[in-house]
Structures are given as structure tokens and as C-alpha cells.
Amino acid sequence: MKISAVTIEDTDENRAICMKYCGICPNYTKNCLGQHQPDSLFCAKGRSNAAQIREQRCFCLACEIFAKNSLALGHFCEREK
């Protein structure tokens, strides 16, 4: 499933914004996504290569990158971008 046609830049600034949200996201923490690639900025880099993600509450909708780029849906860590 393609979620967004928008291209998010993989920059230090965007990674810092991302970690304000992904870093505290229940999906990120409960599934130890920091130990898998990509370890952040899923809306730019694509879904995590973690073997299985047990879906928890998603913080994508609150993220500044999500709002700034008019992204749709969320859960970029487990879905194709």
C-alpha cells in the first residue's frame, strides 16, 4: 500500500524532529525499532526491517513533519511510504 507521494528529506533537522515523536512512540519503544534499520524517520526512509511489529498507538499524526508535509495515515514504521 502506498501511503504518500510526498518525498520527505533525510536531513539532520528532520531526524531531530522525528525523534521528538518516534523516540516516545509506543510502536517505536515496544518494538525496539531503534535496533533495526532504518532506526528513525520512517516517513522518509520506509518501514522498519523489524521481523514483526506489534501495532501500538501511533504518534505520526502529532509529528511536525507529518503536518508540514500534509502526510496521510501514519504508522510509517510498519507500512510502505
C-alpha positions in Angstrom: 0.0 0.0 0.0 1.5 3.4 -1.0 0.8 5.9 1.8 2.1 9.2 0.4 3.6 10.6 -2.8 5.4 13.3 -0.8 9.2 13.0 -0.5 10.5 13.7 2.9 14.1 14.8 3.1 16.5 12.7 5.2 18.2 15.7 7.0 19.6 16.1 10.4 16.8 18.6 11.1 14.1 16.2 10.1 15.8 13.4 12.1 15.8 15.6 15.2 12.1 16.4 14.8 11.4 12.8 14.1 13.0 11.6 17.4 10.8 14.0 19.4 7.9 11.8 18.3 9.2 8.4 17.2 11.5 8.3 20.3 8.5 8.3 22.6 6.1 6.5 20.3 4.7 3.2 21.7 5.3 1.4 18.4 8.9 2.5 18.4 9.6 1.7 22.1 7.6 -1.5 22.5 9.0 -3.0 19.3 12.7 -1.8 19.9 12.7 -0.1 16.4 15.9 1.7 17.3 17.7 -1.6 17.0 16.5 -2.1 13.3 17.1 -0.2 10.1 16.0 2.4 9.4 16.1 3.4 13.0 14.1 6.7 12.5 12.4 9.0 10.0 10.3 6.1 8.6 8.2 8.6 6.5 11.4 9.4 4.6 13.3 6.1 4.7 10.5 3.5 4.6 9.3 0.9 7.1 11.4 -0.8 9.7 13.1 -4.2 8.9 12.0 -5.5 12.3 10.7 -9.0 11.8 7.3 -8.3 13.4 5.8 -5.1 14.7 3.0 -5.4 17.2 1.0 -2.3 16.4 0.6 0.1 19.3 -0.6 3.7 19.4 0.9 5.8 16.6 2.4 9.3 17.1 2.8 10.1 13.4 -0.3 12.3 13.3 1.2 14.6 16.0 4.6 15.0 14.3 5.6 18.4 12.8 6.9 16.6 9.7 3.6 14.9 9.2 1.7 18.2 9.4 4.2 20.3 7.4 4.1 17.8 4.5 0.4 17.1 4.6 1.1 13.3 5.0 -1.7 10.8 5.2 -2.5 7.9 7.5 0.6 7.1 9.7 2.4 4.0 11.1 5.2 4.6 8.6 7.4 2.3 10.7 5.3 -0.7 9.5 3.9 0.4 6.2 5.3 1.3 2.8 5.7 5.0 2.5 
